[in-house]
Amino acid sequence: GQNVFGLDIIETPEGDKWPQLIVQQILDREQKDTYVMKIKVEDGGSPPRSSTAILQVTVTDVNDNRPVFKENDIEVSVPENAPVGASVSQLHATDADLGSNAQIHFYFSNQISSLAKRLFAIDNTTGLITIREPLDREESPVHKLTVLASDGSSTPSRATVTVNVTDINDNVPSIDTRYIINPVNGTVLLSEKAPLNTKIALITVMDKDADLNGKVTCFTDHDVPFRLKPVFDNQFLLETATFLDYEATREYAIKIVASDSGKPPLNQSAMLLIKIKDENDNAPVFTQPIIGLSIPENNAPGTQLTKISATDADSGRNAEISYILGSDAPPIFNLDRRTGILTAVRKLDREKQDRYSFTVLAKDNGMPPLQTNATVTVSVLDQNDNSPAFTHNEYNFYVPENLPMYGTVGLITVTDADSGENAAVTLSILNGRDNFIIDPLTGVIRPNITFDREQQGSYTFQVKAVDEGRLQRSSTAKVTINVVDVNDNRPVFVIPSSNYSYELVPTSASPGSVVTKVFAVDNDTGMNAELRYSIIGGNSRGLFTIDQLTGNITLKEKVITSDHGLHRLVIKVNDLGQPESLYTVALVHLFVNETVTNSSYVQELVRRNMETPVGQNVGDGEITPQTNDYVKIIIAIIAGTMTVILVIFVTALVRCRQTPRHKVVQKNKQSGEWVSPNQENRQIKKKKKKKKRSPKSLLLNFVTIEESKPDDPGHEHINGTLDIPVELEEQTMGKYNWATTPTTFKPDSPDLAKHYKSASPQPTFQIKPETPVPPKKHHVIQELPLDNTFVVGCDSLSKCSSSSSDPYSVSECSCQGGFKTPGPIHTRQVME
């Protein structure tokens, strides 16, 4: 310490020397607080004597040092989630002084922020900085703390503590939605016709955290027809990704999720409501495209048939549906426009129409309106509301009197406008079951008797038709069976009443005067009863002529002497029956003279004439000279002989030539149609051929004519027996041919015989009535005119065949089997 201290000798007045220790330099206790010195005191002697002493100087402390921080600038990082009371930083400060001078007091400078003062606390003694309140980096990420350290002196020491609040992912992202399409009551209305990429809203997401904790991604939580398109950092556009369909989804609640990248990440979501605005893009749809209905007929007017229903996937007015009947709908139906109830405004009648098919329309109220259609089919169910209907109220059938038992009389046709069992008709005869039977199903009428027109000309009975409905309905029709005459009766002479009678012809009778008349009757009718008279013998000189219609025999020429005597006329009366006429021959004796002087003699001549062959003329030989008689007889015999020879020769020649021709004619006749309508000409030709035959030929062919109906009291026998040629006696008994047509047929009459040429109950042809009726089960055959004659010539209907298409023709029908016994036939007479 020599440099620090020095000795200064102060002499007292007494002469004493007192050493004083003088501080030569500034003491600094903090550098050296103790000095140990050796002080030597030496006298002036010699050898000087000295003495030493040890001087220890202790430097006492003076507060001349400020506290000193170990670090003046401290930077620390504290997580923002550090708990209250957690240490932030420990400050270290020293003071070179001692004692109280070295006691350091730590405190924050008044210059720090109030937030820092609120958040942090410092221990005054230790200098430990702790957290007073929770930290929030997002509120203030950095805090600068100025800490003062003071030992009581006036100038404290200063240190700066920088507290960095480190981020903790303690903040969820925030979502900010800015609508491009203005919402209504918080809901965006978007048309379903909006195009793709329609912008709806701008979504901005933020996170107060830092780094990854503040990096946010944005997405929707489920599959929706929208997408978030990034445009800037943390900004997204919400737009349509696909076409919208109101009918599929009408409303979307889009949940937008924002998620940071912290660990664990924090999420935030926001809801965005979008309602799809309906457009009229859907037509109404029927629940059934084809609506089938079955309705019983006879419904009450206004009956509800069904309720037609349609749906529309649109909404509002676009889904309001109006129901309309199509243009093809009949006026019998009505459709309620609002409810779709289909009604029948009038009574349905299945018989008029059993099925309806029309369209109905469903139209919405959109703009523009859309519509669709459906087909309605209405099947009208049958009710038994129709009685069986005969095609005619009265049936007239015409049958030949030779129709065999159980042959086909006719066909009753009946229809029923109903259907099913209601139209199944059964026929029965009410009265007349003893005489006729009817097939209950086909309606074919057959006789249970044999006919004889002369006994009964017509039959009348009722036919009843009953259907099989639950409540059966029936109807009746009148049936009249008219027996058509068959030419089965020969004419019968009434005048003369006997072949033995005679009439006087005065010689003074003038030509053209009626000398006598013949009259015959025929029990047939029509053409079968029309008679024609002719002289077939005994009028060789042509003195007499006969009116073929009236039978009046007149004098043709003036009587001369050679004409006197008894004349025997062979009178033939034949009917005009078809196919072949029947005839009868009578003898008329005419005595030409002035008077009858001897009637017994004339009667004897008549008797003798009856023994003379018919082919030999009887003249006046009995009252003229014998020579004249003999001459005439000889001439007659010679002439007759020559005539017979000539006729035999000609006949043989003609027959040889006609044999092949006859076969061809027979063949043509079997397949022919009507024979020539001029039957009278044929009869005339036949008569001419017969007249060519010689008397000798007539003598060789004699038969006996007897009464046609010996049991009929109405017939009168021809008096005596008359031998006539076989050629005049050709009859058709037993082989009746219906190849010809009765002349009573009108040209417009139907060919009724054709129906009976089949053994089948069904006709071989059908004559339609004037008013066609749709056939059901039975088929109408004909409605016969009242003056028609119905001719059938076959016992077996199946043996006849028709090859004619001429409406005026009847095919030949050759019959096998016996012809019925001729009897009286009543036929409707044709009025001339």
ChimeraX attribute file (.defattr): number of C-alpha atoms within 10 A of each C-alpha:
attribute: neighborCount
match mode: 1-to-1
recipient: residues
	/A:1	16
	/A:2	11
	/A:3	8
	/A:4	13
	/A:5	18
	/A:6	14
	/A:7	14
	/A:8	12
	/A:9	11
	/A:10	12
	/A:11	11
	/A:12	9
	/A:13	7
	/A:14	6
	/A:15	8
	/A:16	10
	/A:17	12
	/A:18	12
	/A:19	13
	/A:20	12
	/A:21	14
	/A:22	11
	/A:23	14
	/A:24	13
	/A:25	11
	/A:26	8
	/A:27	15
	/A:28	13
	/A:29	17
	/A:30	16
	/A:31	8
	/A:32	11
	/A:33	13
	/A:34	13
	/A:35	14
	/A:36	11
	/A:37	15
	/A:38	12
	/A:39	13
	/A:40	12
	/A:41	13
	/A:42	13
	/A:43	11
	/A:44	9
	/A:45	8
	/A:46	7
	/A:47	8
	/A:48	10
	/A:49	11
	/A:50	11
	/A:51	10
	/A:52	11
	/A:53	10
	/A:54	10
	/A:55	12
	/A:56	13
	/A:57	14
	/A:58	12
	/A:59	14
	/A:60	13
	/A:61	19
	/A:62	14
	/A:63	16
	/A:64	14
	/A:65	19
	/A:66	23
	/A:67	27
	/A:68	19
	/A:69	19
	/A:70	12
	/A:71	13
	/A:72	16
	/A:73	15
	/A:74	16
	/A:75	16
	/A:76	15
	/A:77	15
	/A:78	21
	/A:79	17
	/A:80	20
	/A:81	16
	/A:82	18
	/A:83	14
	/A:84	14
	/A:85	14
	/A:86	15
	/A:87	17
	/A:88	22
	/A:89	20
	/A:90	14
	/A:91	22
	/A:92	17
	/A:93	22
	/A:94	16
	/A:95	21
	/A:96	19
	/A:97	20
	/A:98	15
	/A:99	11
	/A:100	11
	/A:101	20
	/A:102	20
	/A:103	17
	/A:104	25
	/A:105	18
	/A:106	25
	/A:107	19
	/A:108	23
	/A:109	16
	/A:110	12
	/A:111	11
	/A:112	14
	/A:113	14
	/A:114	10
	/A:115	12
	/A:116	21
	/A:117	19
	/A:118	12
	/A:119	17
	/A:120	24
	/A:121	20
	/A:122	23
	/A:123	15
	/A:124	17
	/A:125	12
	/A:126	14
	/A:127	22
	/A:128	16
	/A:129	24
	/A:130	19
	/A:131	22
	/A:132	18
	/A:133	18
	/A:134	16
	/A:135	22
	/A:136	19
	/A:137	22
	/A:138	18
	/A:139	10
	/A:140	13
	/A:141	17
	/A:142	19
	/A:143	21
	/A:144	16
	/A:145	25
	/A:146	20
	/A:147	27
	/A:148	23
	/A:149	29
	/A:150	24
	/A:151	22
	/A:152	16
	/A:153	14
	/A:154	8
	/A:155	13
	/A:156	18
	/A:157	19
	/A:158	21
	/A:159	22
	/A:160	19
	/A:161	21
	/A:162	17
	/A:163	21
	/A:164	19
	/A:165	22
	/A:166	20
	/A:167	22
	/A:168	18
	/A:169	22
	/A:170	19
	/A:171	21
	/A:172	22
	/A:173	26
	/A:174	18
	/A:175	20
	/A:176	13
	/A:177	18
	/A:178	13
	/A:179	16
	/A:180	14
	/A:181	14
	/A:182	13
	/A:183	17
	/A:184	9
	/A:185	7
	/A:186	10
	/A:187	16
	/A:188	22
	/A:189	18
	/A:190	20
	/A:191	15
	/A:192	20
	/A:193	16
	/A:194	15
	/A:195	13
	/A:196	14
	/A:197	16
	/A:198	18
	/A:199	18
	/A:200	21
	/A:201	20
	/A:202	20
	/A:203	22
	/A:204	19
	/A:205	23
	/A:206	21
	/A:207	25
	/A:208	18
	/A:209	22
	/A:210	18
	/A:211	13
	/A:212	14
	/A:213	24
	/A:214	22
	/A:215	21
	/A:216	25
	/A:217	19
	/A:218	24
	/A:219	16
	/A:220	18
	/A:221	11
	/A:222	9
	/A:223	8
	/A:224	14
	/A:225	15
	/A:226	22
	/A:227	18
	/A:228	20
	/A:229	17
	/A:230	16
	/A:231	11
	/A:232	9
	/A:233	12
	/A:234	17
	/A:235	20
	/A:236	21
	/A:237	24
	/A:238	24
	/A:239	18
	/A:240	20
	/A:241	15
	/A:242	15
	/A:243	14
	/A:244	21
	/A:245	19
	/A:246	21
	/A:247	16
	/A:248	8
	/A:249	11
	/A:250	16
	/A:251	16
	/A:252	17
	/A:253	13
	/A:254	19
	/A:255	17
	/A:256	20
	/A:257	20
	/A:258	25
	/A:259	23
	/A:260	27
	/A:261	17
	/A:262	21
	/A:263	10
	/A:264	10
	/A:265	18
	/A:266	19
	/A:267	18
	/A:268	19
	/A:269	19
	/A:270	16
	/A:271	13
	/A:272	17
	/A:273	16
	/A:274	19
	/A:275	18
	/A:276	21
	/A:277	19
	/A:278	23
	/A:279	19
	/A:280	23
	/A:281	20
	/A:282	20
	/A:283	23
	/A:284	26
	/A:285	18
	/A:286	19
	/A:287	12
	/A:288	13
	/A:289	13
	/A:290	13
	/A:291	17
	/A:292	13
	/A:293	15
	/A:294	12
	/A:295	18
	/A:296	14
	/A:297	19
	/A:298	16
	/A:299	17
	/A:300	12
	/A:301	14
	/A:302	15
	/A:303	15
	/A:304	16
	/A:305	18
	/A:306	14
	/A:307	13
	/A:308	20
	/A:309	16
	/A:310	22
	/A:311	16
	/A:312	23
	/A:313	16
	/A:314	23
	/A:315	17
	/A:316	12
	/A:317	15
	/A:318	24
	/A:319	21
	/A:320	17
	/A:321	26
	/A:322	18
	/A:323	23
	/A:324	19
	/A:325	23
	/A:326	15
	/A:327	11
	/A:328	10
	/A:329	16
	/A:330	12
	/A:331	11
	/A:332	13
	/A:333	18
	/A:334	20
	/A:335	21
	/A:336	15
	/A:337	16
	/A:338	11
	/A:339	13
	/A:340	22
	/A:341	16
	/A:342	21
	/A:343	18
	/A:344	19
	/A:345	17
	/A:346	16
	/A:347	15
	/A:348	21
	/A:349	18
	/A:350	21
	/A:351	17
	/A:352	8
	/A:353	10
	/A:354	15
	/A:355	15
	/A:356	13
	/A:357	14
	/A:358	15
	/A:359	18
	/A:360	23
	/A:361	22
	/A:362	27
	/A:363	24
	/A:364	25
	/A:365	16
	/A:366	21
	/A:367	11
	/A:368	9
	/A:369	16
	/A:370	19
	/A:371	18
	/A:372	16
	/A:373	21
	/A:374	21
	/A:375	16
	/A:376	20
	/A:377	16
	/A:378	17
	/A:379	18
	/A:380	21
	/A:381	19
	/A:382	22
	/A:383	21
	/A:384	21
	/A:385	19
	/A:386	20
	/A:387	22
	/A:388	26
	/A:389	20
	/A:390	23
	/A:391	23
	/A:392	17
	/A:393	11
	/A:394	15
	/A:395	23
	/A:396	20
	/A:397	27
	/A:398	26
	/A:399	27
	/A:400	23
	/A:401	31
	/A:402	25
	/A:403	28
	/A:404	22
	/A:405	15
	/A:406	15
	/A:407	22
	/A:408	24
	/A:409	25
	/A:410	27
	/A:411	24
	/A:412	26
	/A:413	23
	/A:414	27
	/A:415	24
	/A:416	27
	/A:417	20
	/A:418	22
	/A:419	17
	/A:420	12
	/A:421	14
	/A:422	24
	/A:423	24
	/A:424	19
	/A:425	28
	/A:426	18
	/A:427	24
	/A:428	18
	/A:429	21
	/A:430	11
	/A:431	13
	/A:432	14
	/A:433	14
	/A:434	10
	/A:435	14
	/A:436	19
	/A:437	18
	/A:438	21
	/A:439	16
	/A:440	17
	/A:441	14
	/A:442	19
	/A:443	26
	/A:444	22
	/A:445	21
	/A:446	21
	/A:447	21
	/A:448	16
	/A:449	14
	/A:450	15
	/A:451	25
	/A:452	24
	/A:453	25
	/A:454	21
	/A:455	11
	/A:456	15
	/A:457	19
	/A:458	19
	/A:459	15
	/A:460	14
	/A:461	17
	/A:462	18
	/A:463	22
	/A:464	21
	/A:465	27
	/A:466	22
	/A:467	24
	/A:468	16
	/A:469	20
	/A:470	10
	/A:471	10
	/A:472	15
	/A:473	19
	/A:474	17
	/A:475	16
	/A:476	21
	/A:477	20
	/A:478	15
	/A:479	19
	/A:480	16
	/A:481	19
	/A:482	27
	/A:483	28
	/A:484	31
	/A:485	33
	/A:486	34
	/A:487	30
	/A:488	26
	/A:489	27
	/A:490	26
	/A:491	28
	/A:492	24
	/A:493	23
	/A:494	15
	/A:495	17
	/A:496	21
	/A:497	17
	/A:498	17
	/A:499	23
	/A:500	19
	/A:501	17
	/A:502	20
	/A:503	17
	/A:504	17
	/A:505	24
	/A:506	17
	/A:507	17
	/A:508	12
	/A:509	17
	/A:510	15
	/A:511	15
	/A:512	14
	/A:513	13
	/A:514	18
	/A:515	18
	/A:516	20
	/A:517	16
	/A:518	22
	/A:519	18
	/A:520	22
	/A:521	18
	/A:522	23
	/A:523	23
	/A:524	29
	/A:525	24
	/A:526	23
	/A:527	22
	/A:528	30
	/A:529	25
	/A:530	17
	/A:531	24
	/A:532	20
	/A:533	24
	/A:534	20
	/A:535	23
	/A:536	19
	/A:537	19
	/A:538	23
	/A:539	18
	/A:540	14
	/A:541	9
	/A:542	11
	/A:543	16
	/A:544	21
	/A:545	18
	/A:546	21
	/A:547	16
	/A:548	16
	/A:549	13
	/A:550	14
	/A:551	22
	/A:552	18
	/A:553	23
	/A:554	20
	/A:555	21
	/A:556	16
	/A:557	15
	/A:558	14
	/A:559	19
	/A:560	10
	/A:561	12
	/A:562	10
	/A:563	18
	/A:564	22
	/A:565	22
	/A:566	25
	/A:567	27
	/A:568	24
	/A:569	22
	/A:570	21
	/A:571	22
	/A:572	22
	/A:573	27
	/A:574	26
	/A:575	25
	/A:576	22
	/A:577	28
	/A:578	21
	/A:579	20
	/A:580	21
	/A:581	23
	/A:582	26
	/A:583	23
	/A:584	22
	/A:585	25
	/A:586	24
	/A:587	26
	/A:588	26
	/A:589	26
	/A:590	22
	/A:591	25
	/A:592	24
	/A:593	19
	/A:594	13
	/A:595	12
	/A:596	15
	/A:597	9
	/A:598	8
	/A:599	10
	/A:600	10
	/A:601	12
	/A:602	19
	/A:603	14
	/A:604	12
	/A:605	19
	/A:606	24
	/A:607	14
	/A:608	10
	/A:609	21
	/A:610	18
	/A:611	12
	/A:612	14
	/A:613	19
	/A:614	24
	/A:615	24
	/A:616	21
	/A:617	19
	/A:618	23
	/A:619	24
	/A:620	18
	/A:621	20
	/A:622	16
	/A:623	12
	/A:624	14
	/A:625	10
	/A:626	11
	/A:627	10
	/A:628	13
	/A:629	16
	/A:630	12
	/A:631	12
	/A:632	14
	/A:633	14
	/A:634	12
	/A:635	12
	/A:636	15
	/A:637	15
	/A:638	12
	/A:639	15
	/A:640	18
	/A:641	16
	/A:642	14
	/A:643	18
	/A:644	19
	/A:645	15
	/A:646	14
	/A:647	18
	/A:648	16
	/A:649	11
	/A:650	13
	/A:651	13
	/A:652	12
	/A:653	11
	/A:654	11
	/A:655	12
	/A:656	11
	/A:657	11
	/A:658	13
	/A:659	11
	/A:660	11
	/A:661	12
	/A:662	12
	/A:663	11
	/A:664	12
	/A:665	13
	/A:666	12
	/A:667	11
	/A:668	12
	/A:669	17
	/A:670	16
	/A:671	15
	/A:672	19
	/A:673	22
	/A:674	17
	/A:675	16
	/A:676	11
	/A:677	12
	/A:678	9
	/A:679	19
	/A:680	12
	/A:681	11
	/A:682	12
	/A:683	15
	/A:684	11
	/A:685	12
	/A:686	11
	/A:687	14
	/A:688	11
	/A:689	10
	/A:690	14
	/A:691	12
	/A:692	11
	/A:693	19
	/A:694	21
	/A:695	24
	/A:696	21
	/A:697	20
	/A:698	20
	/A:699	18
	/A:700	13
	/A:701	15
	/A:702	19
	/A:703	15
	/A:704	11
	/A:705	16
	/A:706	14
	/A:707	15
	/A:708	19
	/A:709	17
	/A:710	11
	/A:711	9
	/A:712	11
	/A:713	8
	/A:714	10
	/A:715	18
	/A:716	16
	/A:717	19
	/A:718	22
	/A:719	15
	/A:720	12
	/A:721	14
	/A:722	20
	/A:723	20
	/A:724	22
	/A:725	20
	/A:726	15
	/A:727	14
	/A:728	19
	/A:729	18
	/A:730	12
	/A:731	15
	/A:732	15
	/A:733	13
	/A:734	13
	/A:735	14
	/A:736	24
	/A:737	18
	/A:738	22
	/A:739	24
	/A:740	22
	/A:741	26
	/A:742	23
	/A:743	17
	/A:744	18
	/A:745	19
	/A:746	13
	/A:747	11
	/A:748	10
	/A:749	15
	/A:750	20
	/A:751	22
	/A:752	24
	/A:753	24
	/A:754	22
	/A:755	25
	/A:756	28
	/A:757	24
	/A:758	18
	/A:759	16
	/A:760	13
	/A:761	19
	/A:762	20
	/A:763	20
	/A:764	14
	/A:765	13
	/A:766	12
	/A:767	16
	/A:768	13
	/A:769	13
	/A:770	7
	/A:771	7
	/A:772	9
	/A:773	16
	/A:774	11
	/A:775	14
	/A:776	16
	/A:777	16
	/A:778	19
	/A:779	22
	/A:780	26
	/A:781	20
	/A:782	24
	/A:783	18
	/A:784	18
	/A:785	15
	/A:786	11
	/A:787	16
	/A:788	21
	/A:789	29
	/A:790	24
	/A:791	28
	/A:792	26
	/A:793	28
	/A:794	26
	/A:795	22
	/A:796	17
	/A:797	22
	/A:798	12
	/A:799	14
	/A:800	21
	/A:801	17
	/A:802	19
	/A:803	12
	/A:804	16
	/A:805	10
	/A:806	11
	/A:807	11
	/A:808	16
	/A:809	22
	/A:810	25
	/A:811	27
	/A:812	25
	/A:813	27
	/A:814	18
	/A:815	20
	/A:816	15
	/A:817	11
	/A:818	12
	/A:819	19
	/A:820	17
	/A:821	14
	/A:822	20
	/A:823	22
	/A:824	25
	/A:825	27
	/A:826	23
	/A:827	26
	/A:828	19
	/A:829	13
	/A:830	12
	/A:831	6
	/A:832	3
